[in-house]
């Protein structure tokens, strides 16, 4: 009986213990020690007031030309490969010469036949002339022989001209380089039948290198101003994607007169000044237009903007690590940065990312992006173990 009572009592107390344990688990833990929130920082440097427009493109030669056979036929040999350095007059490829040789032989035979006819017609005219002097033939008969002789002589000249064309075409079976340069593209192979004028190879002269870019309609006026004799408001520089820290002074050589009907962009050629061997044909590169912004306008990363309602600002990091929201005015949004004014100045350190997770007066520990390289330093608030300083890529703005 006691056993039954004990079991009944345990069954009543079990739910009470479960509820108590659940409530104890839901209670708040003890307050942990305050830790500094890491925040990616960005120092507004002296170059933040510089506006930079980037235009990607490809390194091309100023002088390049497609080479094609002047006659059609089957290509039996390709004598150079892509990337080969060639000299003017060097053979590049050959066509099957059989047809052109037969045509030249036929033209030569026609010349021989025309020459024989012309010789016979001239001899006939001379005989009739002697007979006319003696009074045996009339003036009409003499004039007829003269016309025959002249016609035979004209046919001879025509045959000789046609033979010259055929002989020249026989020589066209060998494709030669029209200029010194490098074979940048091969568009036909041995065994392929090519038409007259069909491009077979492209040869470029690497002595003068250019960057071919496409410029939108809104920016084409700047390039036309830079290409004219007037002083450009912005400085133009070029760098390759393989060597982004090395830039080359450049100037606009050519601006297309009309926009592309599909992309609605203008083709622009930018000449590199003093380009070295690092710059190779076909490389990916980009042009940068540098110029000063309006007074008081600074450039900051897009990720540093804090937007809430009608308020747009940036988080300013004080020397003690506290952040404060500074309202700013956005002048212009760009691909990866924004142009702002008011609220901050050159030398201020702001939060570059995670801005919507901060609160006024919160303490942060500025950190850097280890993948960012360059010459500009990033400032840090005082800490016991400050991280290694990162750099911001400012190579385009000079050393």
Secondary structure, 3 states (H helix, E strand, C coil): CHHHHHHHHHHHHHHHHHHHHHHHHHCCCCCCCCCCEEEEEEECCHHHHEEEEEEEEEEEEEEEEEEECCCCEEEEEECCCCCCEECCCCEEEEECCHHHHHHHHHHHHHHHHHHHHHHHHHHHHHHHHHHHHHCCCCHHHHHHHHHHHHHHHHHHHHHHHHHHHHHHHHHCCEEECCCCEEEEEECCCCCCEECCCCEEEEEEEEEEEEEEEEEEHHHHHHHHHHHCCCCCCCEEEEEECCCCCCEEEEEEEEECCCCCCCCCEEEEEEEECCCCCCCCCCCEEEEEEEEECCCCCEEEEHHHCEEECCEEEEEEECCCCEEEEEECEEEEECCCEEEEECCCCCCCEEECCCHHHCCCCCEEEEECCCCCCCCEECCCCCCCCCCCCCEECCHHHCC
